[in-house]
Amino acid sequence: MATTENQSGNFTRRDKLVEYEQSAQKKWEDAHVYERNAPEEGAKDAPEHFMVTFAIPYMNGMLHLGHAFSLTKAEFAVRYQSLKGKNALFPFGFHCTGMPIQAAAGNLKRELEHALHSEDESSGPEGSEQGQQTSSESMASLERKAVGIFHSNKSKTKAKTGGLSQIEILKSMGIPDEEIPKFCEPQHWLEYFPPLGKRDLKRFGVAVDWRRSFITTDANPFFDAFVQWQFRHLKAGNRLAFGNRPTIYSIRDGQPCADHDRSSGEGVNPQEYTLIKMEVQKVKPEWNTGDNKVFFVAATLRPETMYGQTNCFVLPDAEYGIFQMNNGEAFVCSYRSALNMVMQDLGPKTKNEDGEDCPVQLATVKGSDLLGTPLSAPLAKYSTVYALPLLTISMGKGTGIVTSVPADAPDDYAALKDWKTRKNWRDQYGVEEEWCVPFEVVPIIRIEDMPEWGDEAAVYLCESMKIDSHKQKDKLSEAKKLCYNKGFYQGKMIIGKYAGKSVQEAKPLVRKDLIDAGLAIKYYEPEGLVISRSGDECVVAYCDQWYIRYGEEEWKNKVLDHVEHHFETYNPSSLNQQISAIDWLKNWACSRNFGLGTHLPWDKRWVIESLSDSTIYMAYYTIAHLLQGGVLDGSGNHPLGIEADQMTDAVFDYIFDLADKPPKDTSISLESLEKLKREFNYWYPMSLRCSGKDLIPNHLTMCLYNHAAIWENRPDLWPEAFFTNGHVMVDDEKMSKSLGNFLTLDQACKEFSADATRLALADAGDGLENANFKRKTANDSILALTTFDNWATEVMTSPAEFEKERDGEFTFIDKCFANELNRLIGEADAGYSKMMMRDALKAGWFDMQNLRDQYRVLTDGSMHRDLLRRYIEVQALVMVPITPHFSEHVWSDILNKEGLAVEQRWPEADAPFDESLSRRYNMLQSNLREFRLELQKHMQPRKKGPAPVQPTDAVIYVTKEYKPFQQTCLKVLEEVELDENNEPVDKKFMGNFFKDHPLIKALSKQEKGMAMKFAPFHMQTEVKVKGKEALALTLPFDETKMLEDQKGLIKKQLGLPGEVEVRDAAEESSIDKNNRRATGAPGRAVIVFYAKDE
C-alpha cells in the first residue's frame, strides 16, 4: 500500500501526484512535444540528433515492471539528451512475430475444447452439437459456450508446463470472461494488447514519438515489405543458406523452436554426441524384441576412451524403454533420448494419444532389471562387460546408460571401486562379484608433463583427493575437470590403432572408425532443458531450413572491429559479453513452417522467425510515421499517400542510402522520397539501444551483424552504443505471481503513481547484476515528492516564509550552498551521461535534498531568497529525466515559468566549482557533527559525583600538523592504490604492504604500535570519505581562521550563550584538564565545553 498521510488508506499524497501526471501529460500531448522530425532541407544549425531505441516488448500480455525497468534506461537517456540540447527521439514498437502468441492461442483453444467436451459428456449426447457443426460454427459455438465454464472447476485445465492454465493467465491480467474466448484467434492478441501497452506507457510518462509506432508481422503490410526487402538483401549478399541441419525442435508445434519461441532454455543449442552401441549378449524373452539385435546405448563426448571400458552403468530406480530402431536393431535407453533419436531418423516414429510423434516402444524395463546384463563393448579389452548400478545418473541428460572408463573418468573409477570393495552394497542391489571384482583399470592415456599421474589419471586424482565413494559429487566434479582438461589437451594415446597420437588428434579418427563399423552413431540432444511456449520439452531434429550465416569470418571480423574500436557499452563486462557473443554466434535458423510473421519472399512456405525480423527495425522507425501515421498496423491514413505495395526494394534502397539515384519505376513522388530519405539520414546511426542482458547472445549481436550486412560499406550507419542491464527483482525476490510481488506497469502506476515508480526504478540499479525494486522506496518517494511540493509552494507563496528569507550579500554558508549545488549539478550530469542512473538520482535528488536540509539548519531557516529560487529550479530540471511530471508541476505551477520543463536546457553551474571552499564547508560540517556528539557526551549523567552542568562556553583546539609517526603513515598510505569507492584495492594492505614498508620498519616499537592502529582508522574514517586529499600533511587553507570566522554559527548551532575561543592545540590549556586536544589532527578540531560559573 502506498505511503500517504496515514496508513489507514488515505491516498491523498499519491493522488496529488497522479493529478500532476495527468496535467503534465495533457500539456505534452497538446504541444506534440515528443514528435521529433528531421530538419527541413537546407536548415542551418540543425541540432545534433540522438535516437534511442528499446528492445520492443512481445505482445502476449501486459507490460510489467521488468519491461519498465529496462525501458527507463532509454527513457531517462532521451530526456537527459534533450535537456543537453539534442534533438532526441524515442520511438517504440510492439513485437508480435513468432510462436508465443500462436502457442498461447492454441493452448487456450485446447483448454476450452477440453472443458466444453467434459461439460458435454456430463450432460449426455443430447447436449453436444459439435459433431453437427462446420468449423466456423464450431468456433462460434466455442466462444458462446466458453463464457459459462469460467466459474466452474472445469476451467482449471493446466498447461502442460505445470503452471497456470492459459485461461487463468488471461484472467490474472484482468481480461473479462466474455473476452477470453476471442483469444483463441492469434489476430485478437495483435488487436488487444498493443493498444494496452501504449496506454500503460503513456500513463508511465514515456517521451515516445507515437507516430512512429508499429506492430510486426504481415498484419502490418508496411513492416512486412520492409522485412522482405531486408531478406532479399541478405540473400543477394550470400548471407543466407538452406540445408538440413540438427535443430532444437518442438514436436507439439511441429517446427524448430528458436530462442523467443521458448518459455525456458534461451541460448541452448544442439549438443553432438557419439552414441556407443553395446550389444546385449543374452536377450531376455520378456523384452519382446523379436529378431532385433538389442543394444545398450550410451552418449559420450569422448569416443577415443572406449578402449578403457570395464562395464556400463544404469540407474536402478529409473524407468528405461526398449525402442525399435533402424536396421533391425533395438536400443535400451531413456524415453527422452529415444524421442530425440527418432526425430533424427534413427528409428521409426508412431503417434501418441495426443497425435504427436513418438518412438516405437517394445518394452518398459526398470533399471534394477538391467543389472548384470552381459554386453559386448566396442574397442574394450574385455570380451564381456556387465551393467552395474550408478546412483548419480541424471535421466535428463544423455541416454540414462553410462559407459564406464575408470582410467580416465574419476566418477567411473569411484563407482567401480565401490562395487568391488563394498560387499554390503553389492548385497543390497544384487550385484554379483563376477560382474565387477575381476575388472581392473585399463590404461589408455598418458599425460607426459604430469608423471606422478601415471597412465591412470582418474585413479591418481581419486586417491590424492581422498575420494572414497561415487556419492562425493563436489570432489568428483573437481577431479573430472582436472582429468578432462589435462587428458584431452595434453594427453597421448597409449593403446589401440592410434597409440602415440595426441588425444585431440585421435578423437575424430576413433569416432569415424566406430561409426563406419556400425559400432556407434552420431546423435544430438539439446545441451540443456528447453521448453517451448506450447509447453513441450524440445528435442533435436534434422530440419530443412533457411539460416543466416552468422560467424562467417570476414563478416564477423568487421563486426568485432566495430565493437572494439567504435562502440560504447558503458560497462567492461557488457563489452566482454558482446565480443564473446559475436565470436560465438554461428548459423542461425531464420525460417519456420508456421507462426506469425513475414513469409520469405522467394518461398512463401516459410515464415521468418521472431529474432530474425527484428534486427534492423530501428531504421524503419525513421520513416514509419510518414508511412503509417501512428496507426499500429498501417491501416489508417497514410501521411504521404504511399501504399505498402509501392514500397519496392528500389524505393527502400534509395531511402536507406543504398542507392544514389531515386528509382525510375516508382509512382512515389520525388518530394516524398526525399522526405523519407532525409529522415533516415538525419536519425541514423542509432545513438543508443537499451535492453536486458539476456539479449546480448542473440538479438543485440544479430542487430550488429545485420547492420554490417545491409550497410556493408557504411560502418558510419552501424549502431553506436548498447546499454544492457540485469533483471529486476521486487523486494529482494524474483518477481513472481506465486510470491505475490508481480507488478504490471499499470498496477505500479496505480499503486505508487508514475513518478514514484520511476524514482524507485532509477534507484534499483544499473549494472548487469540483478537490480532490486523496493516497494518501500516507491512509498517513501510519494512522501518525499509531496513534501518537497509543499515546501517549495510555501517558499514561493507564503508571506511567513518570505519574512524568514534574506537577500543581499552572500554569507560563507550561502557561498558554500551555491558551490555544493554546482557540484551536484556536475555529478548528476556525469551520472546521466555515463548511463549510471542511480548515481544521477543520488546526486540530483537525495544529495540535493540533504544539501537543502543542511543549509536550512546552518542558517536557522533564514535562507537566501535568490539561492532558494535557484535551488528549486535546479532541482526541477535535474529530475526531468526521472520524474518529468513532478518537474513539470514545479516548473509551471510553483515557479510560474514559461514553457515546458521537458523542453528546457540542463542547468549550468553559475560559477566554477571551488574545491577549497568545498573542503572548508565539509570540514565545518564534520566538526559540527563531532562537536554535537561531544556536547551530548558532556551532558551524560555521571555514575558518581555531581550532575553535569549545562556548558556556557567552549574552547576549540586546532592541530596544525600531524605527529611525526602519523606523517610517516600518511606518506606510506599515499602509495596504497584506491578503488572507485576510495577503499584499498588490496584489502590486506596492512599485512601485505604497510607493516613491511621501510619507513614503518624504521619507527620505534611504540610508534610502530600506534601506526598500526592509526593507519586503518584513518583509511576508514577519513580516506574513505575524502579520498587521497585526506592523506595531505597540511590543509590548503587556514583552519584556525575558518573556525574563527564561523564562531557565531558554531555558538548558535551548539546553543552556547557564552563565548567560543579557538586556540592552537600545541599551547598549554587549563580548560582542557584531560588533554583531549592531543587526540586532534589537521582538519579534525577538538572541542572542550565548560560553564563559566563552574
Secondary structure, DSSP 4 states (H G I P E B T S, - for coil): ----SSSSS--HHHHHHHHHHHHHHHHHHHHTTT---PPPTT-SSPPPEEEEEE-PPBSSS--BHHHHHHHHHHHHHHHHHHHTT-EEE----BB--BHHHHHHHHHHHHHHHHHHHHHHHHH-GGG--GGG--HHHHHHHHHHHHGGGTTSGGGGPPPTTSS--HHHHHHHTT--GGGGGGGGSHHHHHHHHHHHHHHHHHHHT----GGG--B-STTSHHHHHHHHHHHHHHHHTT-EEEEEEEEEEETTTTEE--GGGEEE-TT--EEEEEEEEEEESS--GGG--TT-EEEEEEEES-GGGGGG--EEEE-TTSEEEEEE-STTEEEEE-HHHHHHHHHTTSS-EEE-TTS-EEE-EEEEEEHHHHTT-EEE-TT-SSS-EEEEE-TT--TTSTTS-EEE-TTT-HHHHHHHHHHHH-HHHHHHHT--GGGTTTPPP---EEETT-GGGTT-HHHHHHHHTT---TT-HHHHHHHHHHHHHHHHHHEEE-SSTTTTSBHHHHHHHHHHHHHHTTSEEEEEEESS--EETTSPBPEEEEEEEEEE-TT-HHHHHHHHHHHHHS-B-SSHHHHHHHHHHHHH---EE-EESSSBSPEETTEEEEEE-TTTTSSSHHHHHHHHHHHHTT-TTS-S--TT---GGG--HHHHHHHTTS-SS--SS--S-HHHHHHHHHHHHHHPSP-EEEEEGGGIIIIIHHHHHHHHHHTTT-GGGS--BEEEE-PEEETTEE--TTTT---BHHHHHHHH-HHHHHHHHHTT--SSSPEEE-HHHHHHHHHHHHHHHHHHHHHHH-HHHHHH-B-SS--HHHHHHHHHHHHHHHHHHHHHHTT-HHHHHIIIIIHHHHHHHHHHHHTTT--BHHHHHHHHHHHHHHTTTTSHHHHHHIIIIIS--SS-GGGS-PPPPSS---HHHHHHHHHHHHHHHHHHHHHHHHHSPPSSSSPPPPP-EEEEEE--S--HHHHHHHHHHTTS-B-TTSSBSSTTHIIIIITTSHHHHTS-HHHHHHHHHHHHHHIIIIIHHHGGGGG-SS-SS-HHHHHHHTHHHHHHHHT-SS-EEEEETTS--SS-TT-GGGG-BTTB-EEEEE-TT-
